[in-house]
């Protein structure tokens, strides 16, 4: 899980609670009922109401961040895309918004770790046909 809430908020344009709910969906191994997400997020410092979590999940569905499926009389929720797919889309969008894409890419690579640079090298040399 991303531990920098400010970066997470800026990165995908969601409020803190929306991001926390989306993180709960990403961390789950199966579709989550409202009560599952509520149990994941609630603690003594941050008590949440069932209806609050339900409202946030429905907002995420409307915004395209989550999908829902029938589960008994209610719904179970799942993230629409993985964290990795979301990060890739964000990076692509940011690169396309730069006036100097080449310079932005070079800065990005310069900020990347050795491991990240190796992954990029491998991806660029793999035959994707």
N, CA, C and O atoms as CSV, one atom per row, in Angstrom:
chain,resi,resn,atom,element,x,y,z
A,1,UNK,N,N,0.843,-1.182,0.000
A,1,UNK,CA,C,0.000,0.000,0.000
A,1,UNK,C,C,0.883,1.238,0.000
A,1,UNK,O,O,1.907,1.275,0.682
A,2,UNK,N,N,0.489,2.249,-0.762
A,2,UNK,CA,C,1.214,3.514,-0.773
A,2,UNK,C,C,1.040,4.168,0.592
A,2,UNK,O,O,-0.090,4.343,1.050
A,3,UNK,N,N,2.137,4.531,1.247
A,3,UNK,CA,C,2.055,5.096,2.581
A,3,UNK,C,C,2.048,6.612,2.578
A,3,UNK,O,O,1.998,7.215,3.650
A,4,UNK,N,N,2.094,7.250,1.430
A,4,UNK,CA,C,2.078,8.702,1.344
A,4,UNK,C,C,0.693,9.163,0.911
A,4,UNK,O,O,0.422,9.232,-0.288
A,5,UNK,N,N,-0.206,9.484,1.869
A,5,UNK,CA,C,-1.569,9.843,1.501
A,5,UNK,C,C,-1.653,11.076,0.613
A,5,UNK,O,O,-2.539,11.157,-0.238
A,6,UNK,N,N,-0.758,12.030,0.789
A,6,UNK,CA,C,-0.805,13.229,-0.046
A,6,UNK,C,C,-0.505,12.882,-1.493
A,6,UNK,O,O,-1.180,13.370,-2.399
A,7,UNK,N,N,0.486,12.055,-1.720
A,7,UNK,CA,C,0.829,11.650,-3.082
A,7,UNK,C,C,-0.302,10.838,-3.691
A,7,UNK,O,O,-0.611,10.999,-4.871
A,8,UNK,N,N,-0.913,9.982,-2.917
A,8,UNK,CA,C,-2.011,9.156,-3.416
A,8,UNK,C,C,-3.182,10.035,-3.830
A,8,UNK,O,O,-3.788,9.811,-4.878
A,9,UNK,N,N,-3.503,11.032,-3.014
A,9,UNK,CA,C,-4.628,11.910,-3.310
A,9,UNK,C,C,-4.396,12.667,-4.618
A,9,UNK,O,O,-5.288,12.743,-5.463
A,10,UNK,N,N,-3.224,13.212,-4.775
A,10,UNK,CA,C,-2.903,13.968,-5.979
A,10,UNK,C,C,-2.866,13.048,-7.191
A,10,UNK,O,O,-3.315,13.411,-8.278
A,11,UNK,N,N,-2.329,11.864,-6.991
A,11,UNK,CA,C,-2.056,11.000,-8.123
A,11,UNK,C,C,-3.286,10.545,-8.881
A,11,UNK,O,O,-3.236,10.447,-10.107
A,12,UNK,N,N,-4.384,10.264,-8.207
A,12,UNK,CA,C,-5.540,9.763,-8.939
A,12,UNK,C,C,-6.785,10.603,-8.733
A,12,UNK,O,O,-7.869,10.209,-9.163
A,13,UNK,N,N,-6.657,11.733,-8.097
A,13,UNK,CA,C,-7.768,12.661,-7.987
A,13,UNK,C,C,-8.913,12.187,-7.113
A,13,UNK,O,O,-10.070,12.503,-7.389
A,14,UNK,N,N,-8.618,11.446,-6.081
A,14,UNK,CA,C,-9.646,10.983,-5.159
A,14,UNK,C,C,-9.419,11.590,-3.787
A,14,UNK,O,O,-8.289,11.913,-3.421
A,15,UNK,N,N,-10.497,11.744,-3.031
A,15,UNK,CA,C,-10.381,12.200,-1.655
A,15,UNK,C,C,-9.741,11.126,-0.793
A,15,UNK,O,O,-9.593,9.983,-1.223
A,16,UNK,N,N,-9.363,11.492,0.420
A,16,UNK,CA,C,-8.673,10.559,1.310
A,16,UNK,C,C,-9.494,9.308,1.598
A,16,UNK,O,O,-8.957,8.201,1.574
A,17,UNK,N,N,-10.780,9.465,1.869
A,17,UNK,CA,C,-11.607,8.302,2.175
A,17,UNK,C,C,-11.837,7.459,0.925
A,17,UNK,O,O,-11.830,6.230,0.997
A,18,UNK,N,N,-12.042,8.108,-0.221
A,18,UNK,CA,C,-12.191,7.357,-1.466
A,18,UNK,C,C,-10.934,6.539,-1.738
A,18,UNK,O,O,-11.019,5.375,-2.132
A,19,UNK,N,N,-9.787,7.137,-1.530
A,19,UNK,CA,C,-8.529,6.421,-1.761
A,19,UNK,C,C,-8.369,5.270,-0.780
A,19,UNK,O,O,-7.908,4.195,-1.163
A,20,UNK,N,N,-8.743,5.478,0.481
A,20,UNK,CA,C,-8.644,4.413,1.478
A,20,UNK,C,C,-9.557,3.238,1.111
A,20,UNK,O,O,-9.172,2.078,1.262
A,21,UNK,N,N,-10.757,3.539,0.631
A,21,UNK,CA,C,-11.680,2.489,0.216
A,21,UNK,C,C,-11.117,1.760,-1.005
A,21,UNK,O,O,-11.164,0.531,-1.069
A,22,UNK,N,N,-10.588,2.508,-1.968
A,22,UNK,CA,C,-9.995,1.878,-3.150
A,22,UNK,C,C,-8.798,1.017,-2.757
A,22,UNK,O,O,-8.612,-0.071,-3.302
A,23,UNK,N,N,-7.993,1.491,-1.826
A,23,UNK,CA,C,-6.872,0.682,-1.327
A,23,UNK,C,C,-7.382,-0.620,-0.715
A,23,UNK,O,O,-6.780,-1.675,-0.916
A,24,UNK,N,N,-8.478,-0.555,0.023
A,24,UNK,CA,C,-9.055,-1.765,0.623
A,24,UNK,C,C,-9.492,-2.743,-0.463
A,24,UNK,O,O,-9.312,-3.952,-0.321
A,25,UNK,N,N,-10.063,-2.225,-1.544
A,25,UNK,CA,C,-10.463,-3.100,-2.661
A,25,UNK,C,C,-9.241,-3.701,-3.328
A,25,UNK,O,O,-9.236,-4.886,-3.659
A,26,UNK,N,N,-8.196,-2.894,-3.533
A,26,UNK,CA,C,-6.966,-3.396,-4.149
A,26,UNK,C,C,-6.305,-4.466,-3.278
A,26,UNK,O,O,-5.769,-5.446,-3.796
A,27,UNK,N,N,-6.343,-4.281,-1.968
A,27,UNK,CA,C,-5.684,-5.215,-1.057
A,27,UNK,C,C,-6.453,-6.521,-0.879
A,27,UNK,O,O,-5.878,-7.529,-0.469
A,28,UNK,N,N,-7.731,-6.507,-1.181
A,28,UNK,CA,C,-8.574,-7.689,-0.980
A,28,UNK,C,C,-8.313,-8.737,-2.058
A,28,UNK,O,O,-7.967,-8.408,-3.193
A,29,UNK,N,N,-8.482,-9.985,-1.690
A,29,UNK,CA,C,-8.280,-11.077,-2.643
A,29,UNK,C,C,-9.564,-11.467,-3.358
A,29,UNK,O,O,-9.541,-12.294,-4.270
A,30,UNK,N,N,-10.682,-10.880,-2.950
A,30,UNK,CA,C,-11.960,-11.209,-3.569
A,30,UNK,C,C,-12.874,-9.989,-3.475
A,30,UNK,O,O,-12.572,-9.050,-2.740
A,31,UNK,N,N,-13.991,-9.993,-4.213
A,31,UNK,CA,C,-14.935,-8.873,-4.106
A,31,UNK,C,C,-15.357,-8.666,-2.647
A,31,UNK,O,O,-15.526,-9.623,-1.892
A,32,UNK,N,N,-15.519,-7.414,-2.277
A,32,UNK,CA,C,-15.783,-7.038,-0.890
A,32,UNK,C,C,-17.193,-6.494,-0.692
A,32,UNK,O,O,-17.671,-5.664,-1.466
A,33,UNK,N,N,-17.845,-6.976,0.354
A,33,UNK,CA,C,-19.120,-6.406,0.766
A,33,UNK,C,C,-18.837,-5.104,1.504
A,33,UNK,O,O,-17.711,-4.867,1.942
A,34,UNK,N,N,-19.853,-4.265,1.642
A,34,UNK,CA,C,-19.682,-3.009,2.378
A,34,UNK,C,C,-19.139,-3.299,3.771
A,34,UNK,O,O,-18.229,-2.614,4.236
A,35,UNK,N,N,-19.688,-4.307,4.438
A,35,UNK,CA,C,-19.247,-4.616,5.807
A,35,UNK,C,C,-17.775,-5.054,5.845
A,35,UNK,O,O,-17.088,-4.819,6.839
A,36,UNK,N,N,-17.286,-5.692,4.764
A,36,UNK,CA,C,-15.877,-6.084,4.703
A,36,UNK,C,C,-14.978,-4.851,4.650
A,36,UNK,O,O,-13.983,-4.762,5.369
A,37,UNK,N,N,-15.341,-3.911,3.796
A,37,UNK,CA,C,-14.556,-2.676,3.668
A,37,UNK,C,C,-14.630,-1.888,4.971
A,37,UNK,O,O,-13.628,-1.336,5.425
A,38,UNK,N,N,-15.808,-1.836,5.564
A,38,UNK,CA,C,-15.986,-1.141,6.840
A,38,UNK,C,C,-15.077,-1.744,7.906
A,38,UNK,O,O,-14.431,-1.010,8.654
A,39,UNK,N,N,-15.021,-3.059,7.983
A,39,UNK,CA,C,-14.167,-3.725,8.970
A,39,UNK,C,C,-12.689,-3.438,8.716
A,39,UNK,O,O,-11.909,-3.297,9.658
A,40,UNK,N,N,-12.311,-3.352,7.453
A,40,UNK,CA,C,-10.915,-3.065,7.099
A,40,UNK,C,C,-10.524,-1.650,7.507
A,40,UNK,O,O,-9.412,-1.425,7.986
A,41,UNK,N,N,-11.425,-0.705,7.322
A,41,UNK,CA,C,-11.087,0.705,7.518
A,41,UNK,C,C,-11.357,1.234,8.918
A,41,UNK,O,O,-10.681,2.162,9.364
A,42,UNK,N,N,-12.319,0.671,9.613
A,42,UNK,CA,C,-12.714,1.218,10.911
A,42,UNK,C,C,-11.694,0.893,11.987
A,42,UNK,O,O,-11.172,-0.219,12.068
A,43,UNK,N,N,-11.432,1.883,12.796
A,43,UNK,CA,C,-10.624,1.688,13.987
A,43,UNK,C,C,-11.057,2.718,15.021
A,43,UNK,O,O,-11.926,3.547,14.751
A,44,UNK,N,N,-10.469,2.670,16.173
A,44,UNK,CA,C,-10.879,3.556,17.261
A,44,UNK,C,C,-10.670,5.030,16.913
A,44,UNK,O,O,-11.439,5.890,17.341
A,45,UNK,N,N,-9.627,5.312,16.135
A,45,UNK,CA,C,-9.334,6.698,15.769
A,45,UNK,C,C,-10.231,7.198,14.647
A,45,UNK,O,O,-10.405,8.404,14.470
A,46,UNK,N,N,-10.800,6.264,13.889
A,46,UNK,CA,C,-11.577,6.667,12.720
A,46,UNK,C,C,-12.817,5.778,12.578
A,46,UNK,O,O,-12.866,4.906,11.710
A,47,UNK,N,N,-13.807,6.004,13.431
A,47,UNK,CA,C,-15.029,5.209,13.293
A,47,UNK,C,C,-15.795,5.659,12.048
A,47,UNK,O,O,-15.965,6.854,11.807
A,48,UNK,N,N,-16.245,4.697,11.276
A,48,UNK,CA,C,-16.994,4.996,10.063
A,48,UNK,C,C,-18.373,4.359,10.139
A,48,UNK,O,O,-18.547,3.300,10.742
A,49,UNK,N,N,-19.338,5.004,9.530
A,49,UNK,CA,C,-20.683,4.444,9.450
A,49,UNK,C,C,-20.784,3.557,8.216
A,49,UNK,O,O,-20.141,3.817,7.199
A,50,UNK,N,N,-21.583,2.526,8.312
A,50,UNK,CA,C,-21.846,1.617,7.197
A,50,UNK,C,C,-22.290,2.416,5.973
A,50,UNK,O,O,-21.805,2.186,4.865
A,51,UNK,N,N,-23.218,3.359,6.180
A,51,UNK,CA,C,-23.748,4.125,5.049
A,51,UNK,C,C,-22.694,5.016,4.406
A,51,UNK,O,O,-22.756,5.284,3.206
A,52,UNK,N,N,-21.732,5.475,5.192
A,52,UNK,CA,C,-20.646,6.283,4.634
A,52,UNK,C,C,-19.815,5.452,3.669
A,52,UNK,O,O,-19.511,5.890,2.560
A,53,UNK,N,N,-19.451,4.248,4.099
A,53,UNK,CA,C,-18.655,3.362,3.242
A,53,UNK,C,C,-19.452,2.969,2.009
A,53,UNK,O,O,-18.904,2.917,0.908
A,54,UNK,N,N,-20.734,2.691,2.179
A,54,UNK,CA,C,-21.594,2.333,1.049
A,54,UNK,C,C,-21.660,3.481,0.036
A,54,UNK,O,O,-21.580,3.250,-1.171
A,55,UNK,N,N,-21.801,4.688,0.514
A,55,UNK,CA,C,-21.856,5.863,-0.366
A,55,UNK,C,C,-20.547,6.029,-1.134
A,55,UNK,O,O,-20.561,6.302,-2.334
A,56,UNK,N,N,-19.419,5.865,-0.449
A,56,UNK,CA,C,-18.113,5.997,-1.101
A,56,UNK,C,C,-17.941,4.915,-2.163
A,56,UNK,O,O,-17.451,5.199,-3.256
A,57,UNK,N,N,-18.333,3.689,-1.861
A,57,UNK,CA,C,-18.235,2.608,-2.848
A,57,UNK,C,C,-19.079,2.922,-4.078
A,57,UNK,O,O,-18.635,2.694,-5.204
A,58,UNK,N,N,-20.271,3.434,-3.884
A,58,UNK,CA,C,-21.126,3.787,-5.024
A,58,UNK,C,C,-20.521,4.930,-5.835
A,58,UNK,O,O,-20.630,4.944,-7.061
A,59,UNK,N,N,-19.888,5.883,-5.166
A,59,UNK,CA,C,-19.196,6.967,-5.880
A,59,UNK,C,C,-18.058,6.412,-6.720
A,59,UNK,O,O,-17.853,6.838,-7.856
A,60,UNK,N,N,-17.318,5.462,-6.161
A,60,UNK,CA,C,-16.221,4.855,-6.919
A,60,UNK,C,C,-16.750,4.099,-8.132
A,60,UNK,O,O,-16.103,4.088,-9.180
A,61,UNK,N,N,-17.901,3.474,-8.010
A,61,UNK,CA,C,-18.522,2.800,-9.159
A,61,UNK,C,C,-18.889,3.841,-10.217
A,61,UNK,O,O,-18.591,3.657,-11.397
A,62,UNK,N,N,-19.533,4.929,-9.802
A,62,UNK,CA,C,-19.932,5.976,-10.765
A,62,UNK,C,C,-18.724,6.605,-11.453
A,62,UNK,O,O,-18.799,6.964,-12.627
A,63,UNK,N,N,-17.620,6.739,-10.735
A,63,UNK,CA,C,-16.410,7.338,-11.294
A,63,UNK,C,C,-15.593,6.353,-12.123
A,63,UNK,O,O,-14.612,6.738,-12.760
A,64,UNK,N,N,-15.993,5.083,-12.118
A,64,UNK,CA,C,-15.289,4.082,-12.915
A,64,UNK,C,C,-14.124,3.411,-12.214
A,64,UNK,O,O,-13.406,2.630,-12.839
A,65,UNK,N,N,-13.913,3.690,-10.937
A,65,UNK,CA,C,-12.801,3.100,-10.199
A,65,UNK,C,C,-13.131,1.711,-9.668
A,65,UNK,O,O,-12.227,0.928,-9.375
A,66,UNK,N,N,-14.421,1.399,-9.541
A,66,UNK,CA,C,-14.836,0.102,-8.994
A,66,UNK,C,C,-16.019,-0.430,-9.794
A,66,UNK,O,O,-16.716,0.303,-10.496
A,67,UNK,N,N,-16.214,-1.748,-9.652
A,67,UNK,CA,C,-17.385,-2.408,-10.237
A,67,UNK,C,C,-18.111,-3.109,-9.103
A,67,UNK,O,O,-17.519,-3.425,-8.071
A,68,UNK,N,N,-19.386,-3.345,-9.305
A,68,UNK,CA,C,-20.131,-4.079,-8.289
A,68,UNK,C,C,-20.831,-5.260,-8.942
A,68,UNK,O,O,-21.132,-5.255,-10.135
A,69,UNK,N,N,-21.078,-6.270,-8.120
A,69,UNK,CA,C,-21.787,-7.452,-8.596
A,69,UNK,C,C,-22.740,-7.885,-7.493
A,69,UNK,O,O,-22.472,-7.691,-6.307
A,70,UNK,N,N,-23.847,-8.472,-7.900
A,70,UNK,CA,C,-24.845,-8.935,-6.944
A,70,UNK,C,C,-24.243,-9.953,-5.991
A,70,UNK,O,O,-23.492,-10.841,-6.395
A,71,UNK,N,N,-24.582,-9.807,-4.737
A,71,UNK,CA,C,-24.172,-10.757,-3.719
A,71,UNK,C,C,-25.307,-10.829,-2.702
A,71,UNK,O,O,-25.411,-9.982,-1.816
A,72,UNK,N,N,-26.139,-11.825,-2.834
A,72,UNK,CA,C,-27.312,-11.913,-1.957
A,72,UNK,C,C,-28.253,-10.757,-2.248
A,72,UNK,O,O,-28.621,-10.514,-3.398
A,73,UNK,N,N,-28.639,-10.046,-1.194
A,73,UNK,CA,C,-29.543,-8.901,-1.375
A,73,UNK,C,C,-28.790,-7.602,-1.633
A,73,UNK,O,O,-29.402,-6.565,-1.889
A,74,UNK,N,N,-27.474,-7.657,-1.566
A,74,UNK,CA,C,-26.671,-6.448,-1.758
A,74,UNK,C,C,-25.677,-6.607,-2.885
A,74,UNK,O,O,-25.913,-7.327,-3.855
A,75,UNK,N,N,-24.562,-5.921,-2.739
A,75,UNK,CA,C,-23.529,-5.932,-3.762
A,75,UNK,C,C,-22.164,-6.209,-3.131
A,75,UNK,O,O,-21.919,-5.891,-1.967
A,76,UNK,N,N,-21.298,-6.804,-3.923
A,76,UNK,CA,C,-19.885,-6.931,-3.592
A,76,UNK,C,C,-19.132,-6.050,-4.585
A,76,UNK,O,O,-19.535,-5.925,-5.741
A,77,UNK,N,N,-18.054,-5.450,-4.135
A,77,UNK,CA,C,-17.314,-4.469,-4.926
A,77,UNK,C,C,-15.896,-4.952,-5.193
A,77,UNK,O,O,-15.283,-5.639,-4.376
A,78,UNK,N,N,-15.403,-4.573,-6.353
A,78,UNK,CA,C,-14.039,-4.904,-6.753
A,78,UNK,C,C,-13.473,-3.716,-7.531
A,78,UNK,O,O,-14.208,-3.025,-8.236
A,79,UNK,N,N,-12.177,-3.481,-7.404
A,79,UNK,CA,C,-11.536,-2.390,-8.152
A,79,UNK,C,C,-11.611,-2.696,-9.647
A,79,UNK,O,O,-11.481,-3.848,-10.060
A,80,UNK,N,N,-11.822,-1.658,-10.449
A,80,UNK,CA,C,-11.929,-1.833,-11.904
A,80,UNK,C,C,-10.589,-2.146,-12.555
A,80,UNK,O,O,-10.528,-2.879,-13.542
A,81,UNK,N,N,-9.527,-1.596,-12.007
A,81,UNK,CA,C,-8.185,-1.853,-12.520
A,81,UNK,C,C,-7.251,-2.067,-11.340
A,81,UNK,O,O,-7.553,-1.660,-10.218
A,82,UNK,N,N,-6.137,-2.693,-11.590
A,82,UNK,CA,C,-5.151,-2.917,-10.535
A,82,UNK,C,C,-4.404,-1.618,-10.212
A,82,UNK,O,O,-4.466,-0.651,-10.971
A,83,UNK,N,N,-3.712,-1.614,-9.098
A,83,UNK,CA,C,-2.861,-0.472,-8.757
A,83,UNK,C,C,-1.863,-0.209,-9.875
A,83,UNK,O,O,-1.617,0.936,-10.255
A,84,UNK,N,N,-1.294,-1.291,-10.392
A,84,UNK,CA,C,-0.268,-1.158,-11.423
A,84,UNK,C,C,-0.833,-0.568,-12.713
A,84,UNK,O,O,-0.198,0.282,-13.336
A,85,UNK,N,N,-2.016,-1.012,-13.112
A,85,UNK,CA,C,-2.658,-0.449,-14.304
A,85,UNK,C,C,-2.985,1.024,-14.078
A,85,UNK,O,O,-2.814,1.848,-14.977
A,86,UNK,N,N,-3.447,1.348,-12.893
A,86,UNK,CA,C,-3.770,2.739,-12.568
A,86,UNK,C,C,-2.509,3.600,-12.607
A,86,UNK,O,O,-2.524,4.705,-13.148
A,87,UNK,N,N,-1.425,3.095,-12.037
A,87,UNK,CA,C,-0.159,3.844,-12.055
A,87,UNK,C,C,0.318,4.061,-13.489
A,87,UNK,O,O,0.772,5.150,-13.839
A,88,UNK,N,N,0.215,3.023,-14.315
A,88,UNK,CA,C,0.642,3.144,-15.713
A,88,UNK,C,C,-0.195,4.181,-16.456
A,88,UNK,O,O,0.341,4.985,-17.219
A,89,UNK,N,N,-1.491,4.162,-16.236
A,89,UNK,CA,C,-2.359,5.151,-16.899
A,89,UNK,C,C,-2.038,6.560,-16.434
A,89,UNK,O,O,-2.039,7.499,-17.230
A,90,UNK,N,N,-1.765,6.707,-15.149
A,90,UNK,CA,C,-1.408,8.019,-14.616
A,90,UNK,C,C,-0.105,8.508,-15.227
A,90,UNK,O,O,-0.014,9.653,-15.670
A,91,UNK,N,N,0.909,7.641,-15.251
A,91,UNK,CA,C,2.193,8.023,-15.848
A,91,UNK,C,C,2.024,8.423,-17.309
A,91,UNK,O,O,2.588,9.420,-17.760
A,92,UNK,N,N,1.251,7.644,-18.033
A,92,UNK,CA,C,1.013,7.950,-19.443
A,92,UNK,C,C,0.326,9.301,-19.598
A,92,UNK,O,O,0.709,10.106,-20.446
A,93,UNK,N,N,-0.678,9.541,-18.786
A,93,UNK,CA,C,-1.404,10.810,-18.847
A,93,UNK,C,C,-0.486,11.988,-18.516
A,93,UNK,O,O,-0.530,13.021,-19.184
A,94,UNK,N,N,0.341,11.828,-17.490
A,94,UNK,CA,C,1.266,12.905,-17.120
A,94,UNK,C,C,2.290,13.162,-18.214
A,94,UNK,O,O,2.599,14.314,-18.516
A,95,UNK,N,N,2.815,12.109,-18.804
A,95,UNK,CA,C,3.779,12.284,-19.889
A,95,UNK,C,C,3.155,13.018,-21.066
A,95,UNK,O,O,3.774,13.900,-21.660
A,96,UNK,N,N,1.921,12.646,-21.399
A,96,UNK,CA,C,1.241,13.296,-22.533
A,96,UNK,C,C,0.943,14.759,-22.250
A,96,UNK,O,O,0.762,15.546,-23.178
A,97,UNK,N,N,0.890,15.130,-20.973
A,97,UNK,CA,C,0.586,16.519,-20.639
A,97,UNK,C,C,1.833,17.411,-20.628
A,97,UNK,O,O,1.718,18.635,-20.568
A,98,UNK,N,N,3.012,16.807,-20.685
A,98,UNK,CA,C,4.258,17.577,-20.645
A,98,UNK,C,C,4.508,18.256,-21.986
A,98,UNK,O,O,4.234,17.686,-23.042
A,99,UNK,N,N,5.029,19.476,-21.934
A,99,UNK,CA,C,5.397,20.178,-23.157
A,99,UNK,C,C,6.578,19.497,-23.840
A,99,UNK,O,O,6.644,19.444,-25.068
A,100,UNK,N,N,7.493,18.984,-23.056
A,100,UNK,CA,C,8.703,18.326,-23.556
A,100,UNK,C,C,8.699,16.881,-23.064
A,100,UNK,O,O,9.284,16.576,-22.025
A,101,UNK,N,N,8.047,16.000,-23.801
A,101,UNK,CA,C,7.924,14.604,-23.384
A,101,UNK,C,C,9.293,13.951,-23.232
A,101,UNK,O,O,9.521,13.212,-22.274
A,102,UNK,N,N,10.208,14.215,-24.164
A,102,UNK,CA,C,11.546,13.627,-24.075
A,102,UNK,C,C,12.224,14.015,-22.765
A,102,UNK,O,O,12.807,13.168,-22.089
A,103,UNK,N,N,12.148,15.288,-22.410
A,103,UNK,CA,C,12.772,15.760,-21.166
A,103,UNK,C,C,12.093,15.131,-19.952
A,103,UNK,O,O,12.766,14.756,-18.991
A,104,UNK,N,N,10.776,15.014,-19.988
A,104,UNK,CA,C,10.050,14.394,-18.877
A,104,UNK,C,C,10.471,12.940,-18.710
A,104,UNK,O,O,10.671,12.480,-17.586
A,105,UNK,N,N,10.607,12.216,-19.812
A,105,UNK,CA,C,11.046,10.820,-19.744
A,105,UNK,C,C,12.454,10.711,-19.164
A,105,UNK,O,O,12.732,9.839,-18.340
A,106,UNK,N,N,13.336,11.604,-19.603
A,106,UNK,CA,C,14.705,11.578,-19.090
A,106,UNK,C,C,14.740,11.880,-17.588
A,106,UNK,O,O,15.493,11.253,-16.843
A,107,UNK,N,N,13.931,12.834,-17.152
A,107,UNK,CA,C,13.857,13.136,-15.712
A,107,UNK,C,C,13.306,11.938,-14.950
A,107,UNK,O,O,13.794,11.604,-13.870
A,108,UNK,N,N,12.290,11.296,-15.513
A,108,UNK,CA,C,11.701,10.120,-14.883
A,108,UNK,C,C,12.739,9.012,-14.707
A,108,UNK,O,O,12.864,8.430,-13.629
A,109,UNK,N,N,13.470,8.734,-15.760
A,109,UNK,CA,C,14.498,7.692,-15.692
A,109,UNK,C,C,15.563,8.091,-14.672
A,109,UNK,O,O,16.051,7.245,-13.923
A,110,UNK,N,N,15.921,9.363,-14.641
A,110,UNK,CA,C,16.908,9.832,-13.678
A,110,UNK,C,C,16.459,9.667,-12.233
A,110,UNK,O,O,17.290,9.493,-11.342
A,111,UNK,N,N,15.165,9.719,-11.996
A,111,UNK,CA,C,14.628,9.546,-10.647
A,111,UNK,C,C,14.405,8.074,-10.292
A,111,UNK,O,O,14.164,7.740,-9.132
A,112,UNK,N,N,14.484,7.210,-11.283
A,112,UNK,CA,C,14.198,5.788,-11.089
A,112,UNK,C,C,15.370,5.058,-10.442
A,112,UNK,O,O,16.532,5.425,-10.614
A,113,UNK,N,N,15.028,4.020,-9.699
A,113,UNK,CA,C,16.059,3.188,-9.075
A,113,UNK,C,C,16.737,2.323,-10.143
A,113,UNK,O,O,16.257,2.223,-11.272
A,114,UNK,N,N,17.846,1.708,-9.774
A,114,UNK,CA,C,18.536,0.800,-10.698
A,114,UNK,C,C,17.601,-0.326,-11.137
A,114,UNK,O,O,17.572,-0.698,-12.310
A,115,UNK,N,N,16.849,-0.857,-10.197
A,115,UNK,CA,C,15.911,-1.953,-10.507
A,115,UNK,C,C,14.842,-1.475,-11.491
A,115,UNK,O,O,14.529,-2.183,-12.449
A,116,UNK,N,N,14.286,-0.301,-11.271
A,116,UNK,CA,C,13.266,0.246,-12.174
A,116,UNK,C,C,13.843,0.482,-13.566
A,116,UNK,O,O,13.182,0.222,-14.571
A,117,UNK,N,N,15.076,0.976,-13.620
A,117,UNK,CA,C,15.716,1.184,-14.916
A,117,UNK,C,C,15.936,-0.135,-15.638
A,117,UNK,O,O,15.781,-0.211,-16.857
A,118,UNK,N,N,16.296,-1.177,-14.893
A,118,UNK,CA,C,16.489,-2.496,-15.500
A,118,UNK,C,C,15.165,-3.035,-16.048
A,118,UNK,O,O,15.140,-3.623,-17.129
A,119,UNK,N,N,14.090,-2.845,-15.331
A,119,UNK,CA,C,12.768,-3.281,-15.806
A,119,UNK,C,C,12.414,-2.543,-17.095
A,119,UNK,O,O,11.895,-3.144,-18.035
A,120,UNK,N,N,12.695,-1.244,-17.138
A,120,UNK,CA,C,12.434,-0.470,-18.358
A,120,UNK,C,C,13.285,-0.978,-19.527
A,120,UNK,O,O,12.778,-1.155,-20.635
A,121,UNK,N,N,14.572,-1.210,-19.280
A,121,UNK,CA,C,15.451,-1.733,-20.332
A,121,UNK,C,C,14.919,-3.058,-20.882
A,121,UNK,O,O,14.850,-3.267,-22.093
A,122,UNK,N,N,14.549,-3.937,-19.962
A,122,UNK,CA,C,14.041,-5.252,-20.372
A,122,UNK,C,C,12.748,-5.116,-21.190
A,122,UNK,O,O,12.570,-5.794,-22.202
A,123,UNK,N,N,11.864,-4.243,-20.742
A,123,UNK,CA,C,10.593,-4.054,-21.456
A,123,UNK,C,C,10.835,-3.502,-22.851
A,123,UNK,O,O,10.130,-3.875,-23.789
A,124,UNK,N,N,11.811,-2.627,-23.006
A,124,UNK,CA,C,12.093,-2.030,-24.300
A,124,UNK,C,C,12.802,-2.993,-25.252
A,124,UNK,O,O,12.726,-2.825,-26.469
A,125,UNK,N,N,13.489,-3.996,-24.709
A,125,UNK,CA,C,14.206,-4.936,-25.583
A,125,UNK,C,C,13.426,-6.217,-25.832
A,125,UNK,O,O,13.763,-6.967,-26.747
A,126,UNK,N,N,12.386,-6.489,-25.037
A,126,UNK,CA,C,11.565,-7.691,-25.270
A,126,UNK,C,C,10.806,-7.583,-26.568
A,126,UNK,O,O,10.376,-6.501,-26.968
A,127,UNK,N,N,10.644,-8.722,-27.227
A,127,UNK,CA,C,9.845,-8.789,-28.450
A,127,UNK,C,C,8.391,-8.919,-28.052
A,127,UNK,O,O,7.991,-9.960,-27.529
A,128,UNK,N,N,7.588,-7.891,-28.282
A,128,UNK,CA,C,6.179,-7.872,-27.882
A,128,UNK,C,C,5.249,-8.259,-29.001
A,128,UNK,O,O,4.102,-7.812,-29.008
A,129,UNK,N,N,5.684,-9.071,-29.952
A,129,UNK,CA,C,4.821,-9.451,-31.061
A,129,UNK,C,C,4.104,-10.737,-30.797
A,129,UNK,O,O,3.333,-11.198,-31.639
